[in-house]
Amino acid sequence: TTVTLTSYEIVKLVQVSETVKTMSIDIFESWLTDMIAEKVAEKIGAFLISGTGSEQPAGVSSAATWGDANSVTVTKTGTLSAANVQALIGLLDGVYDANAKFLMSKRTLFTDFMPLQDNSKNKIVTVEGHNYYVYGYPVMLDDNVTVHEAYLGDFKKIVGNLSQNITVKSDFDITTSYRYLGVAMFDSKIADSEAFVKLVKATA
């Protein structure tokens, strides 16, 4: 598969007061770079989940046209069942199984998945330290995922490129004090649409 990546500007603005600016240079620079890097990373993470791929990076939500062949739908008034989760796992082609992980919000994990048990009354979610597993598949948590929805797939099939490291530009405005703009160039695309399946909560 050939994937062509371009570059989109990922921009985050940080405004600081005169008081913060008076910190020692080393402490201030460390705080500022950590702050900007964290905010840019959060924005890139959001694109990797919900990016449309149209004039912006593509995320897992746009990996495929979701339907009966690659998604399981829970009715609007219904609740998730172990059978739903089993059906979802069954939809993922075995070739992707070795690297497969679940992706969902923390709320979805604890309100929808945690209560579920299989036919032997065993919980389908296991916990090892701060790591969670659903039927043995690792769980990645990100609150950018819509509540009551989840993805299962090989996330190595999303390719990305940070073509330019984060750069910081500064400016001063009497109304907003000091402003620092963090800019990075990034793009991502889905290399294999069949590598993902989705759990959907109906809205109608």
Backbone torsions as a table, in degrees:
resi	resn	phi	psi	omega
1	THR	NA	130.6	176.3
2	THR	-102.5	127.7	179.5
3	VAL	-121.0	126.2	178.6
4	THR	-103.0	121.2	-179.2
5	LEU	-107.0	138.6	175.0
6	THR	-108.0	-149.5	179.0
7	SER	-141.7	130.6	174.3
8	TYR	-120.8	141.8	179.9
9	GLU	-73.1	126.4	172.3
10	ILE	-107.2	114.0	-169.9
11	VAL	-123.6	134.3	172.9
12	LYS	-136.5	134.9	-178.8
13	LEU	-105.2	132.4	175.6
14	VAL	-120.2	127.3	177.4
15	GLN	-112.5	133.9	-177.8
16	VAL	-128.5	153.5	-179.3
17	SER	-85.9	170.1	177.5
18	GLU	-61.8	-34.8	-179.5
19	THR	-62.3	-46.8	178.9
20	VAL	-64.1	-38.8	-178.1
21	LYS	-63.0	-22.8	-177.3
22	THR	-82.8	0.6	173.8
23	MET	-60.8	160.0	177.8
24	SER	-58.6	150.2	-173.3
25	ILE	-55.8	-47.4	-177.0
26	ASP	-62.8	-44.5	-179.0
27	ILE	-66.3	-42.9	-179.1
28	PHE	-64.0	-46.5	-179.1
29	GLU	-62.7	-39.7	178.4
30	SER	-64.6	-45.2	179.1
31	TRP	-62.2	-44.6	-176.7
32	LEU	-65.2	-46.7	-178.3
33	THR	-66.2	-38.7	177.3
34	ASP	-63.7	-43.5	-179.7
35	MET	-61.7	-48.9	-177.8
36	ILE	-67.1	-43.4	179.6
37	ALA	-60.6	-40.9	179.8
38	GLU	-65.0	-43.4	-178.4
39	LYS	-68.7	-39.7	177.6
40	VAL	-65.4	-42.1	179.2
41	ALA	-62.2	-39.5	177.4
42	GLU	-62.3	-40.1	-179.5
43	LYS	-68.9	-41.2	176.8
44	ILE	-62.4	-42.2	178.5
45	GLY	-59.6	-39.1	178.2
46	ALA	-64.2	-40.3	177.7
47	PHE	-65.4	-37.4	-179.2
48	LEU	-65.4	-18.0	177.4
49	ILE	-99.6	-51.2	-170.9
50	SER	-115.9	7.5	178.8
51	GLY	-62.1	138.5	-175.8
52	THR	-85.7	-21.3	-175.1
53	GLY	83.5	-3.8	177.2
54	SER	-104.0	106.2	-176.8
55	GLU	60.9	22.6	176.4
56	GLN	-163.9	164.3	177.7
57	PRO	-59.5	155.3	-179.8
58	ALA	-97.3	142.7	178.0
59	GLY	-122.0	179.9	-174.2
60	VAL	-63.7	-27.0	179.9
61	SER	-63.4	-24.9	179.2
62	SER	-106.0	21.4	-177.8
63	ALA	-66.3	-29.3	-177.0
64	ALA	-157.1	171.5	168.0
65	THR	-85.9	112.9	-170.5
66	TRP	-79.4	133.1	179.3
67	GLY	-158.0	-164.4	-175.8
68	ASP	-62.3	-27.0	-176.0
69	ALA	-76.7	-20.5	-176.0
70	ASN	-137.9	14.8	178.6
71	SER	-150.5	156.1	175.7
72	VAL	-119.2	130.0	-177.1
73	THR	-108.2	129.1	171.7
74	VAL	-95.5	132.1	-177.1
75	THR	-62.2	158.5	-176.6
76	LYS	-57.0	-40.1	-177.9
77	THR	-96.2	-2.4	-177.4
78	GLY	-89.8	173.3	176.1
79	THR	-122.7	153.8	-178.8
80	LEU	-62.8	142.0	177.1
81	SER	-124.1	162.3	176.1
82	ALA	-61.0	-34.0	178.7
83	ALA	-63.8	-36.9	175.8
84	ASN	-60.3	-45.8	-178.0
85	VAL	-65.7	-40.7	178.2
86	GLN	-63.4	-40.3	178.5
87	ALA	-64.2	-40.0	178.6
88	LEU	-61.7	-47.1	179.4
89	ILE	-60.6	-38.6	-179.7
90	GLY	-65.1	-24.7	180.0
91	LEU	-74.6	-23.2	-177.1
92	LEU	-79.9	123.9	179.6
93	ASP	-56.9	140.3	-176.7
94	GLY	-59.7	-24.2	-178.8
95	VAL	-65.0	-22.4	-179.2
96	TYR	-97.7	-0.8	-170.3
97	ASP	-65.5	-38.1	-174.1
98	ALA	-60.8	-34.9	-178.1
99	ASN	-104.4	8.2	-172.6
100	ALA	-71.1	141.2	175.2
101	LYS	-139.8	153.9	171.6
102	PHE	-87.4	148.2	173.4
103	LEU	-131.7	125.6	-178.8
104	MET	-161.1	171.1	175.2
105	SER	-79.7	159.7	178.5
106	LYS	-62.2	-38.8	179.3
107	ARG	-62.1	-42.4	178.6
108	THR	-62.1	-41.9	179.4
109	LEU	-59.6	-48.7	-171.9
110	PHE	-82.2	-27.9	-178.5
111	THR	-94.7	-31.2	-175.5
112	ASP	-103.3	-45.4	-173.5
113	PHE	-87.5	-40.1	-174.6
114	MET	-56.7	-40.1	-177.4
115	PRO	-72.7	-11.7	-170.6
116	LEU	-75.3	142.9	176.5
117	GLN	-130.3	153.3	175.9
118	ASP	-85.2	-172.7	-176.9
119	ASN	-65.5	-19.8	177.5
120	SER	-93.5	11.3	179.7
121	LYS	66.0	24.8	174.1
122	ASN	-94.3	139.1	177.7
123	LYS	-65.4	138.9	-179.4
124	ILE	-82.0	-15.2	177.0
125	VAL	-102.0	126.2	174.5
126	THR	-113.7	154.1	-175.6
127	VAL	-126.1	131.3	173.9
128	GLU	-129.7	100.9	-175.0
129	GLY	65.5	-121.6	177.0
130	HIS	-100.6	13.7	-179.0
131	ASN	-105.0	139.0	-178.2
132	TYR	-118.1	146.7	-179.8
133	TYR	-136.5	137.9	174.7
134	VAL	-112.4	113.7	-174.3
135	TYR	51.2	34.6	177.5
136	GLY	89.8	-11.6	178.8
137	TYR	-84.4	129.4	178.3
138	PRO	-59.9	148.9	179.9
139	VAL	-112.4	128.3	172.1
140	MET	-102.8	134.6	-177.5
141	LEU	-109.1	131.6	175.8
142	ASP	-155.6	124.1	-176.0
143	ASP	-75.9	1.9	171.6
144	ASN	-75.7	-15.5	177.8
145	VAL	-77.9	135.0	179.7
146	THR	-57.0	135.0	179.6
147	VAL	-60.1	140.2	-179.1
148	HIS	75.4	8.9	174.7
149	GLU	-122.4	159.4	-179.1
150	ALA	-156.2	158.2	175.8
151	TYR	-121.6	148.4	172.0
152	LEU	-130.8	129.3	179.6
153	GLY	175.1	-178.1	177.5
154	ASP	-94.5	99.5	-173.3
155	PHE	-74.9	-3.6	171.2
156	LYS	-71.1	-12.0	178.9
157	LYS	-85.8	4.0	167.2
158	ILE	-101.7	120.8	-177.8
159	VAL	-108.8	141.9	-179.1
160	GLY	-139.9	162.8	179.7
161	ASN	-146.6	121.6	172.3
162	LEU	-92.8	88.8	-170.8
163	SER	-74.7	-16.8	175.3
164	GLN	-142.4	127.8	178.3
165	ASN	-62.2	163.8	-179.1
166	ILE	-64.4	128.3	173.6
167	THR	-115.1	151.5	-177.3
168	VAL	-119.1	128.5	175.9
169	LYS	-117.0	140.5	-177.0
170	SER	-117.6	156.5	179.8
171	ASP	-155.5	161.2	177.0
172	PHE	-128.2	133.5	178.9
173	ASP	-134.2	129.9	-175.9
174	ILE	-60.9	-25.7	-177.7
175	THR	-87.9	-22.4	-175.7
176	THR	-124.4	6.8	-177.6
177	SER	64.5	-140.6	-173.9
178	TYR	-87.4	137.1	179.9
179	ARG	-123.4	135.1	178.8
180	TYR	-127.1	126.6	-176.6
181	LEU	-109.1	119.2	175.0
182	GLY	-95.6	127.7	-177.2
183	VAL	-128.6	131.2	173.8
184	ALA	-133.7	155.8	177.6
185	MET	-110.2	122.3	-173.0
186	PHE	-146.0	150.4	171.8
187	ASP	-151.6	152.3	176.6
188	SER	-146.8	151.0	178.3
189	LYS	-145.5	160.7	176.8
190	ILE	-88.1	119.7	-178.4
191	ALA	-83.0	-25.5	-177.3
192	ASP	-149.1	105.5	-175.3
193	SER	-69.0	-21.3	-178.6
194	GLU	-80.0	-3.0	-176.6
195	ALA	-83.5	3.6	-175.2
196	PHE	-136.3	143.7	170.0
197	VAL	-129.7	160.4	-170.8
198	LYS	-133.6	139.2	169.1
199	LEU	-95.5	122.1	-172.8
200	VAL	-115.6	139.4	171.8
201	LYS	-102.7	117.6	-178.1
202	ALA	-63.8	145.7	179.1
203	THR	-106.8	-5.4	-179.4
204	ALA	-141.9	NA	NA
